[in-house]
C-alpha cells in the first residue's frame, strides 16, 4: 500500500480500531459498545469512508451523538 506511510501511528483514533481494506477503504470500529441510549439516538459503532480524514470525521460525529444523549 503506497499510502500506509502517511497514516498516523497506532492508535490512529483512540477507542476505535482502524482497518484499511484491500481496496483502500477505511473502516473504524468502536472498541467498546456505545450505551444503549446512544445507539438508539443513531450512534453507529462501525463507520467507513474513502479517506482517513473522512473516517475520523465520521467517528467524531458518532461520538458527538453519544455525548449528546449521555451527558
FENNOR-V361052 format. One record per residue. N is the residue number from 0. RES is the residue in one small letter. PSI is psi in degrees with one decimal (none if undefined). Layout:
BEGIN
n:N res:RES psi:PSI
n:N res:RES psi:PSI
END
This chain:
BEGIN
n:0 res:x psi:124.9
n:1 res:x psi:-35.4
n:2 res:x psi:2.9
n:3 res:x psi:-32.0
n:4 res:x psi:-24.6
n:5 res:x psi:-7.6
n:6 res:x psi:144.6
n:7 res:x psi:161.3
n:8 res:x psi:160.3
n:9 res:x psi:143.3
n:10 res:x psi:132.2
n:11 res:x psi:-37.3
n:12 res:x psi:103.1
n:13 res:x psi:130.8
n:14 res:x psi:-3.4
n:15 res:x psi:144.4
n:16 res:x psi:127.8
n:17 res:x psi:131.5
n:18 res:x psi:137.1
n:19 res:x psi:119.7
n:20 res:x psi:167.2
n:21 res:x psi:-26.0
n:22 res:x psi:-1.7
n:23 res:x psi:10.1
n:24 res:x psi:142.4
n:25 res:x psi:133.7
n:26 res:x psi:141.8
n:27 res:x psi:130.6
n:28 res:x psi:126.4
n:29 res:x psi:135.2
n:30 res:x psi:-28.1
n:31 res:x psi:146.7
n:32 res:x psi:149.5
n:33 res:x psi:153.4
n:34 res:x psi:154.3
n:35 res:x psi:-42.4
n:36 res:x psi:-38.7
n:37 res:x psi:-41.7
n:38 res:x psi:-42.4
n:39 res:x psi:-29.6
n:40 res:x psi:-6.7
n:41 res:x psi:3.0
n:42 res:x psi:127.5
n:43 res:x psi:124.8
n:44 res:x psi:0.0
n:45 res:x psi:123.6
n:46 res:x psi:158.8
n:47 res:x psi:155.5
n:48 res:x psi:171.5
n:49 res:x psi:-26.5
n:50 res:x psi:162.4
n:51 res:x psi:-43.1
n:52 res:x psi:-41.5
n:53 res:x psi:-42.2
n:54 res:x psi:-35.6
n:55 res:x psi:-40.9
n:56 res:x psi:-38.6
n:57 res:x psi:-39.1
n:58 res:x psi:-45.5
n:59 res:x psi:-37.6
n:60 res:x psi:-42.1
n:61 res:x psi:-41.7
n:62 res:x psi:-36.1
n:63 res:x psi:-41.4
n:64 res:x psi:-46.5
n:65 res:x psi:-42.0
n:66 res:x psi:-39.1
n:67 res:x psi:-34.7
n:68 res:x psi:-15.0
n:69 res:x psi:-4.5
n:70 res:x psi:none
END
